[in-house]
Amino acid sequence: MKKILILIGIMILICSPSLYALSLNGNRLSPIIFEPGKKIVNHYLITDTNKQVNLSLAGDLLQYIHVSEVINNQFDLIIDAPQNLPEPGSYSFTLHATEMSNPESSGVSSFVSVNLRYLVEVPPHGKSISISLEVPDLNEHQEVPFSVNVISKGLENISSLQGTITVYDLQNHSMATLNLQGEPLRSLESATLAATLPADTLLPATYWAEAIINYDGKSAQVSDHFKIGNLNLILVNYTSQLEPQFALFQALVENNWGNPIKIAYAKIFINGTELLTTPTIYLEPWQRGELKGILKTDFAPGNYNGLIELFYDDQSRQENVTFSILPSPSESLAGNYLAVAIIIILLVLATFIIIFVHRRNKK
């Protein structure tokens, strides 16, 4: 048995594929920005293989891209951007590295291939920018910082950057306006335009801001939503229709505060009678959660005045609501039978009336 096991082990070692895993090590290059006449050389080291490696390229813009000869498992990826760039847009190409078979090797071999994909951006020939607006969610009594990030995407320098930020409420009423002023922006570089709204300018609520950036006769705009919060637990939704006898109650609540609410729960009342105190939950800043439990609904079907009292940390607030107690399944079934019976009776009466009128007209 030992001899057989040793023989099997030797056969596995002879026939098994290489334990190496081909790797290419070099600086991260993608995405690549094509600039007129710019040359990019990226060095790579081939590791984790004992075989020769074949390199090839596929994709776009290959007339400007080539690889050097592999020497001591090292090579260069060389990109020569022309003075007259191709059409602006996004391109891509792939570098393939594949192990080559050794004709002198015996046994079964496996060959590993590595593919590196590169994205290439050819910028517009004139002036162009991309912008993004960042506004954090804040608590009341804090200044509101606005930050507009501007990236020059064109090949021409921009001589002037300026703009405005307008803050609106959710009914699109203008609440505040801030001016932005920036320095000239060189081709393919970036800049940040910042402004701050004084504390207590806005009441706790949800707002949205629009930034418009003007640059050398052109403009770009972007918008973003943000919140001014306070220590408050908002009732987003609740179970308004309750099953008879015993019903599952659920209330969706939201922490309107930039700090955690450690203890949140609710008490449910119908016609002044407390029916349920939910288990407590913990809410992260701005997080939503569910308060739920089973309550006993010994009421006749119909609508009732209700109250949901929300407790959060050392605060509380009340919400007047309406609850509907649904009829029991048996009552619903009886009501359905009664409705069907009435319909049948009406149909029979209508049939007799039609026959009677028809006979009288015939006489």
C-alpha positions as CSV (number, residue, x, y, z in Angstrom):
1,M,0.0,0.0,0.0
2,K,2.8,2.4,0.8
3,K,4.5,1.8,-2.5
4,I,1.2,2.4,-4.3
5,L,0.7,5.7,-2.5
6,I,4.3,6.8,-3.3
7,L,3.8,5.9,-6.9
8,I,0.5,7.9,-7.1
9,G,2.2,10.9,-5.5
10,I,5.0,10.8,-8.0
11,M,2.5,10.6,-10.9
12,I,0.6,13.6,-9.5
13,L,3.8,15.6,-9.3
14,I,4.8,14.7,-12.8
15,C,1.3,15.4,-14.4
16,S,0.2,18.3,-12.3
17,P,0.2,21.8,-13.7
18,S,2.6,24.4,-12.6
19,L,1.8,25.9,-9.1
20,Y,2.9,29.3,-10.3
21,A,0.3,32.0,-11.0
22,L,1.5,34.6,-13.6
23,S,1.5,38.2,-12.3
24,L,2.3,41.6,-13.8
25,N,3.5,44.2,-11.3
26,G,3.6,47.9,-12.2
27,N,2.2,51.3,-11.3
28,R,-1.6,51.8,-11.8
29,L,-2.1,53.6,-15.1
30,S,-5.8,53.6,-16.0
31,P,-7.5,56.0,-16.8
32,I,-5.0,57.6,-19.2
33,I,-5.5,61.2,-20.4
34,F,-4.3,61.7,-23.9
35,E,-2.4,65.1,-24.2
36,P,-0.8,66.3,-27.4
37,G,2.7,65.0,-27.7
38,K,2.7,63.4,-24.3
39,K,4.8,60.2,-23.8
40,I,3.9,57.7,-21.0
41,V,6.2,54.8,-20.0
42,N,5.0,52.3,-17.5
43,H,7.4,49.6,-16.2
44,Y,6.3,46.1,-15.4
45,L,7.8,43.1,-13.7
46,I,6.7,39.6,-14.6
47,T,6.6,37.3,-11.5
48,D,5.2,33.9,-10.4
49,T,6.1,32.0,-13.5
50,N,9.0,29.8,-14.7
51,K,7.9,30.0,-18.4
52,Q,8.5,32.5,-21.2
53,V,5.8,35.1,-21.5
54,N,4.3,36.4,-24.8
55,L,2.9,39.9,-24.8
56,S,0.2,41.3,-27.1
57,L,-2.1,44.3,-27.4
58,A,-5.8,44.6,-28.5
59,G,-8.3,47.3,-28.6
60,D,-8.3,51.0,-29.6
61,L,-5.6,53.5,-30.4
62,L,-3.0,50.7,-30.9
63,Q,-1.1,52.9,-33.4
64,Y,0.1,55.0,-30.5
65,I,0.8,52.1,-28.1
66,H,3.5,49.4,-28.0
67,V,5.4,47.2,-25.6
68,S,9.2,46.7,-25.3
69,E,11.1,43.4,-25.5
70,V,10.9,41.3,-22.4
71,I,14.4,41.2,-20.7
72,N,14.9,39.5,-17.4
73,N,11.2,39.2,-16.9
74,Q,10.8,43.0,-17.3
75,F,9.2,45.2,-20.0
76,D,7.8,48.7,-20.6
77,L,4.3,49.7,-21.9
78,I,4.9,52.8,-24.0
79,I,2.2,55.3,-25.1
80,D,3.0,58.1,-27.5
81,A,0.1,60.6,-27.9
82,P,0.2,62.4,-31.2
83,Q,0.2,66.2,-31.6
84,N,-3.2,66.0,-33.4
85,L,-5.4,63.9,-31.1
86,P,-8.1,61.5,-32.3
87,E,-11.8,62.4,-31.9
88,P,-12.6,63.3,-28.2
89,G,-14.2,60.4,-26.3
90,S,-13.5,57.3,-24.2
91,Y,-11.4,54.4,-25.6
92,S,-9.9,51.3,-24.2
93,F,-7.2,48.7,-24.9
94,T,-6.0,45.5,-23.3
95,L,-2.5,44.1,-22.6
96,H,-2.4,40.3,-22.8
97,A,0.4,38.3,-21.1
98,T,0.4,34.5,-21.8
99,E,2.8,31.8,-20.8
100,M,4.5,30.0,-23.7
101,S,4.9,26.3,-23.9
102,N,8.3,24.7,-23.6
103,P,8.8,22.0,-26.2
104,E,11.3,20.2,-24.0
105,S,8.9,19.8,-21.1
106,S,7.1,16.5,-20.5
107,G,3.8,15.7,-18.9
108,V,0.6,17.7,-18.9
109,S,1.0,21.5,-18.7
110,S,-1.3,24.4,-18.1
111,F,-0.8,27.9,-19.3
112,V,-1.9,31.1,-17.4
113,S,-2.9,34.3,-19.1
114,V,-3.2,37.7,-17.5
115,N,-5.2,40.6,-19.1
116,L,-4.8,44.2,-18.1
117,R,-7.5,46.6,-19.4
118,Y,-6.8,50.3,-19.7
119,L,-9.2,53.2,-20.2
120,V,-8.1,56.2,-22.4
121,E,-9.8,59.6,-22.3
122,V,-9.2,61.9,-25.3
123,P,-10.3,65.4,-24.1
124,P,-12.2,67.9,-26.2
125,H,-10.1,70.3,-28.2
126,G,-11.6,73.5,-26.7
127,K,-12.8,74.4,-23.2
128,S,-14.9,72.0,-21.1
129,I,-15.5,71.3,-17.4
130,S,-17.1,68.7,-15.2
131,I,-18.4,69.8,-11.8
132,S,-19.7,68.1,-8.6
133,L,-21.4,69.7,-5.6
134,E,-20.9,68.5,-2.0
135,V,-23.1,69.5,0.9
136,P,-23.1,67.5,4.2
137,D,-26.1,66.8,6.3
138,L,-25.8,68.9,9.5
139,N,-27.5,69.6,12.8
140,E,-29.2,72.9,13.5
141,H,-27.0,75.9,14.7
142,Q,-24.1,74.9,12.5
143,E,-22.6,76.6,9.5
144,V,-23.4,75.0,6.1
145,P,-20.3,74.5,3.9
146,F,-20.7,74.2,0.1
147,S,-17.9,72.8,-2.0
148,V,-17.9,72.7,-5.9
149,N,-15.2,70.6,-7.4
150,V,-14.3,71.7,-11.0
151,I,-12.2,69.6,-13.4
152,S,-11.0,71.0,-16.7
153,K,-11.7,68.4,-19.4
154,G,-10.6,70.4,-22.4
155,L,-7.2,71.2,-23.9
156,E,-7.5,75.0,-23.6
157,N,-6.9,77.0,-20.4
158,I,-9.9,78.6,-18.7
159,S,-9.2,82.3,-17.8
160,S,-12.1,82.8,-15.4
161,L,-14.3,80.7,-13.1
162,Q,-17.2,82.2,-11.2
163,G,-20.7,81.2,-10.2
164,T,-23.5,81.0,-7.7
165,I,-25.1,78.6,-5.3
166,T,-28.9,78.9,-4.7
167,V,-30.6,77.0,-1.8
168,Y,-34.2,75.9,-2.2
169,D,-36.7,74.2,0.0
170,L,-38.7,71.2,-1.2
171,Q,-41.4,73.5,-2.5
172,N,-38.7,75.2,-4.7
173,H,-38.8,78.5,-2.8
174,S,-35.4,80.2,-2.9
175,M,-33.9,80.4,0.6
176,A,-30.4,81.8,0.1
177,T,-27.8,82.7,-2.6
178,L,-24.0,82.5,-2.3
179,N,-21.5,83.8,-4.8
180,L,-18.4,81.8,-6.0
181,Q,-15.2,83.2,-7.3
182,G,-12.2,81.2,-8.6
183,E,-8.8,81.5,-10.1
184,P,-8.0,80.7,-13.8
185,L,-7.9,77.0,-14.4
186,R,-5.3,75.3,-16.6
187,S,-6.1,72.6,-19.1
188,L,-6.8,69.2,-17.5
189,E,-6.3,70.5,-13.9
190,S,-8.9,70.8,-11.1
191,A,-10.0,73.4,-8.6
192,T,-12.4,73.7,-5.7
193,L,-14.8,76.7,-5.2
194,A,-16.1,77.0,-1.6
195,A,-18.7,79.0,0.3
196,T,-20.3,78.9,3.7
197,L,-23.9,79.7,4.8
198,P,-24.0,81.2,8.3
199,A,-25.5,79.1,11.1
200,D,-29.3,79.4,11.8
201,T,-30.0,80.8,8.3
202,L,-32.0,77.6,7.6
203,L,-34.5,76.0,9.9
204,P,-34.4,72.2,10.4
205,A,-35.7,70.6,7.2
206,T,-34.6,69.0,3.9
207,Y,-33.2,71.4,1.2
208,W,-31.6,71.2,-2.2
209,A,-28.9,73.4,-3.6
210,E,-28.0,74.2,-7.3
211,A,-24.6,75.4,-8.3
212,I,-24.1,77.2,-11.7
213,I,-20.5,77.7,-12.8
214,N,-19.7,80.2,-15.6
215,Y,-16.4,79.8,-17.5
216,D,-15.3,81.9,-20.5
217,G,-18.8,82.3,-21.9
218,K,-20.0,78.8,-21.1
219,S,-21.7,77.4,-18.0
220,A,-22.4,74.1,-16.2
221,Q,-24.7,73.3,-13.4
222,V,-25.2,70.6,-10.7
223,S,-27.5,70.0,-7.7
224,D,-27.5,68.1,-4.4
225,H,-29.9,67.5,-1.5
226,F,-29.0,68.0,2.2
227,K,-30.6,68.1,5.6
228,I,-30.6,70.4,8.6
229,G,-31.5,68.2,11.5
230,N,-32.6,68.5,15.0
231,L,-33.2,66.0,17.9
232,N,-36.5,64.6,16.6
233,L,-38.1,61.3,15.7
234,I,-40.2,61.5,12.6
235,L,-43.2,59.2,12.1
236,V,-42.8,58.3,8.4
237,N,-45.6,55.7,8.2
238,Y,-47.8,53.4,10.4
239,T,-50.3,50.6,10.2
240,S,-53.6,52.4,9.9
241,Q,-55.8,49.4,9.2
242,L,-55.9,46.8,12.0
243,E,-57.2,43.3,12.0
244,P,-60.0,42.5,14.6
245,Q,-59.1,40.8,17.9
246,F,-55.3,40.9,17.6
247,A,-53.4,43.0,15.1
248,L,-49.7,43.5,14.2
249,F,-48.8,47.2,14.4
250,Q,-45.8,48.7,12.7
251,A,-44.5,52.3,12.7
252,L,-41.7,53.4,10.4
253,V,-39.7,56.2,12.1
254,E,-36.6,58.2,11.1
255,N,-33.9,59.8,13.2
256,N,-33.8,63.4,12.1
257,W,-30.5,64.0,14.0
258,G,-26.8,63.9,13.1
259,N,-26.2,61.9,16.3
260,P,-27.5,58.5,17.5
261,I,-30.8,58.0,19.3
262,K,-30.0,55.4,21.8
263,I,-33.6,54.6,23.0
264,A,-36.6,54.9,20.8
265,Y,-40.1,53.4,21.3
266,A,-43.8,54.2,21.0
267,K,-47.1,53.9,22.9
268,I,-50.3,53.3,20.9
269,F,-53.7,54.6,22.1
270,I,-57.2,54.1,20.7
271,N,-60.0,56.3,22.1
272,G,-57.7,57.2,25.0
273,T,-56.9,53.6,25.9
274,E,-53.3,52.5,25.8
275,L,-53.0,49.3,23.8
276,L,-49.3,48.8,23.2
277,T,-45.8,49.9,24.2
278,T,-43.3,48.8,21.6
279,P,-39.9,47.4,22.3
280,T,-37.0,49.9,22.2
281,I,-34.7,50.3,19.2
282,Y,-31.4,52.1,18.5
283,L,-31.0,54.4,15.6
284,E,-27.9,55.7,13.9
285,P,-27.7,59.3,12.6
286,W,-30.4,59.8,9.9
287,Q,-31.3,56.1,10.1
288,R,-34.8,54.7,9.7
289,G,-36.2,51.9,11.8
290,E,-39.4,50.0,12.7
291,L,-41.3,50.1,16.0
292,K,-43.7,47.2,16.2
293,G,-45.8,44.9,18.4
294,I,-49.1,43.1,18.8
295,L,-52.1,44.9,20.2
296,K,-55.6,43.7,21.2
297,T,-58.4,45.3,19.2
298,D,-61.7,44.6,21.0
299,F,-63.6,47.1,19.0
300,A,-66.4,47.0,16.5
301,P,-65.4,47.5,12.9
302,G,-65.1,51.2,12.0
303,N,-62.8,54.3,12.3
304,Y,-61.4,55.4,15.7
305,N,-59.4,58.3,16.9
306,G,-55.9,57.2,17.8
307,L,-52.7,58.6,19.3
308,I,-49.1,57.5,18.7
309,E,-46.7,58.8,21.4
310,L,-43.0,58.7,20.3
311,F,-40.3,58.5,22.9
312,Y,-36.6,59.2,21.9
313,D,-33.8,59.5,24.5
314,D,-35.3,62.1,27.0
315,Q,-37.7,63.6,24.5
316,S,-41.3,62.7,23.4
317,R,-43.9,63.9,21.0
318,Q,-47.4,62.9,20.0
319,E,-49.1,62.2,16.6
320,N,-52.9,62.2,16.3
321,V,-53.9,59.5,13.9
322,T,-56.9,57.5,12.7
323,F,-57.2,53.7,13.0
324,S,-59.6,51.6,11.0
325,I,-60.7,48.3,12.6
326,L,-61.5,45.8,9.8
327,P,-64.5,43.5,10.0
328,S,-63.9,39.9,10.9
329,P,-63.7,37.3,8.0
330,S,-67.1,35.8,9.1
331,E,-68.7,39.3,9.0
332,S,-67.2,40.0,5.6
333,L,-68.4,36.6,4.3
334,A,-72.0,37.2,5.6
335,G,-71.9,40.7,4.0
336,N,-70.9,39.1,0.7
337,Y,-73.7,36.5,0.9
338,L,-76.2,39.3,1.7
339,A,-75.0,41.3,-1.3
340,V,-75.2,38.3,-3.6
341,A,-78.7,37.6,-2.3
342,I,-79.9,41.1,-2.9
343,I,-78.4,41.1,-6.4
344,I,-80.2,37.8,-7.2
345,I,-83.5,39.2,-5.9
346,L,-83.2,42.3,-8.0
347,L,-82.4,40.3,-11.1
348,V,-85.5,38.1,-10.5
349,L,-87.7,41.1,-10.0
350,A,-86.3,42.8,-13.1
351,T,-87.0,39.6,-15.1
352,F,-90.7,39.4,-13.8
353,I,-91.2,43.1,-14.7
354,I,-89.8,42.6,-18.2
355,I,-92.1,39.6,-18.8
356,F,-95.1,41.4,-17.4
357,V,-94.5,44.5,-19.6
358,H,-93.9,42.3,-22.7
359,R,-97.2,40.3,-22.2
360,R,-99.2,43.5,-21.7
361,N,-97.8,45.1,-24.8
362,K,-98.5,41.9,-26.7
363,K,-102.2,42.0,-25.6
